Amino acid sequence: MSTGRGARAFRGALVAAVVVVAAGARPAYDHARAAASLVRLVDANAHGGFSDVGRHAVTTADVTIPTDAGPVPGRIYSPADDTAPPAIVLIHGVHRLGIEEPRLKHFAETIASGGVAVLTPEIKELASYAVDESSLVTLAASMRFLRARLALGSGKVGLMGISFGGGLALVAAADPRNANDIGFVASVGAHHDLSRVLRFFATNEIARPDGSILKRKAHDYGPLIVVLGHAEAFFAEADAETARAALRLWLAEQFDAAREAARGLSDDGRKRMDVLFAHDVGSLGPALLAEVARNDARARTVSPSAHMAGIHVPVFVLHGEEDAVIPPSEAQWIGHDTPPGYLRDLLVTGAVSHAEMHGEPTLTEKWALVRFLEQLFEAARDAKAR
């Protein structure tokens, strides 16, 4: 996050950008509100002056969301002075903390401070490092719950997902059973084809829609997720559960505890785990690719690539151009496959890493991010009015 002189410079640049907005009270206000929200997103400590433009006090409430698979915990972030605001369901990515992940909480509060209610449902599969079709039940139920909670009547809500949660959001947006609930869909760092991303973890290269190949060192996080989800394919049956426990600890950055847990493996199991701990993915490449191929049909159920034709709501796509977890080529694929007339914005930017702000954006990047947020606020307002 930006602090001190950097944060002040960031705010100053956005003030200058807002000054040149075309005349018109509503558009100018929306632009200023989006710019101030971006300041708060970059700098959690921003208070006073321009950062308070359009700012609402935010209340939070823990809720229980009824679903066909049982109750799911969630949290609503609401602008305190609006009993029926426009609204978004925000889906977290693959992270053990789920809705308690600090970056997600900050993002949800920032959007709510801009006047849009945000529901963050706990996606237990994603919190367990799995991208699974059963999560789609929670996404659908969360949209229904939020509409009812806010008494929106015929109004709809937005659906926004981060990382692999963004891919699931796109799949849910294509499901005709959700048509009465969803007004638009947005993704941040999302996958388009899960198998293609998993192959990237093994090969460090991935195809773009034009047929060219993006070569990039995959983040070490990726292969560990694959092995965790399919431990029985990489470890002996007697070692599989111990291997999963060690990998969860490693992914939680509890490295000493992970090594201690790995001591419970067989000799062969410890050798395989040492390879993973050393990030020597090259030696695992063939095994990773074989496992991805075996699970391709299952991956299609949670891949937007197999469902994009069913999307009939506005689509917003944000992706980091240096993303090494889910490469930006996936955003290009999402744009490529979005049905004509529904892609509202596709922004690939150096200001975002994988699922968070990255460094100090350039003025051009700031302007593009402000425009992206402005359109999200507009889409939320339009969805509510339907």
Steps between C-alpha positions, in 0.01 A plus 500: 500500500607856439586711803652837574629696202401226252139499619483880487637497146245234405214709636633810327514329163143377535377844601656634180330226300161576651531870419498426127180293508247615243217719626198331650417464868427129516791382280740734678387377842526134394850558370609680817347229719685230305827694524460548875418129539821413317695722739348311794570167331867585454539666839290347779596791726376772265266740681382853438503726198460341159506144637162566667316592177187285487613312809242315708547368849497119482328251728564127497274211592578131514224300336404142423412424140259209442603275210389162366821357646447648847563836673800708396655783702539839339551866576320807368677836473238774469502878452352603834272774364329296225247227579467383138830562321615333180682180585776257403580144608879479529666157474843444655776301335687186604609593850472323834366814672197529271294806590746588777783563252614860574526615138148376426363676808668826399369474144145427617505791745634735232221411257242538776642841591424598140130431556465136390410220742733201482430142607802273543387136532739236632583262216622199696647328195716799408605535864614136478706571186249336263324640193186290503161499330320480836606861569258616231209411731630752753545771237141462379357491853702807599352710222147394595571569867639848439208604279254386766699655784498840333141463376603590144182363346567458129842661543811289451846481653848480357729198536873559533772242554871512574755256354344154459188645663477729197488202267220350708313833485510489119369142499216601733419800280449266204250279686145590388370402845672813637354739241249656740771583754811616314532843343868488401815298562855616572824307541841588643787273397261224391559179308328426171605137460608322818688221321697753296604684818599176671712405200666841531604406853683199357648655184543876566327582172142564395315574175338830412183520287705601193701178523817659634660366817562697820807370681524586868630332815191376679461596863616221733154507659335343194657150487452461875127556454486230233685248716291585806180436306627169363740379768409136438644530148838623627538311827440145619155443648642479851675837453221696331331651807830590667615658174183711482552620857861598428402681179224697674750617759748597228236697310414676826869598519550292814816354355656348811173332593467368144844344514420347836176352360691360202713294736201269533530396134672191370852535360364529146234744617755724669711505184198609295406763758857634506469552123183703555647701787803578278266617219663251262188483287689402186547146625125475570391641164400172332309380807321836530400495132373144526284589798360808325409288198323242720285772655426707190129416490458603863693822437261595220211524747677790674655658189335801338636374167224238495221742595569851367238479224231505770600839642244772431598765754770770493849359558793682665850350502802624699836320490861568591732502201780332698276244670694174547218306671233541232666669200336799326447288189199359688344848505553517124320168463209626713472807279530287187213270604261754653191518276487813280373811672554385860867579565498839675866525601808281478790657686840331516723724708834514671329659801370159611705191584276194536222609729620824655641841418864496396745784557431858396281517186582740219256782427367305201449193717323708765264646243416153362437362850277793589300443183470130582367571850269770368343252260458244779312752711284590199430134426398436864261795489353387167457143624307619804268706276397205282 
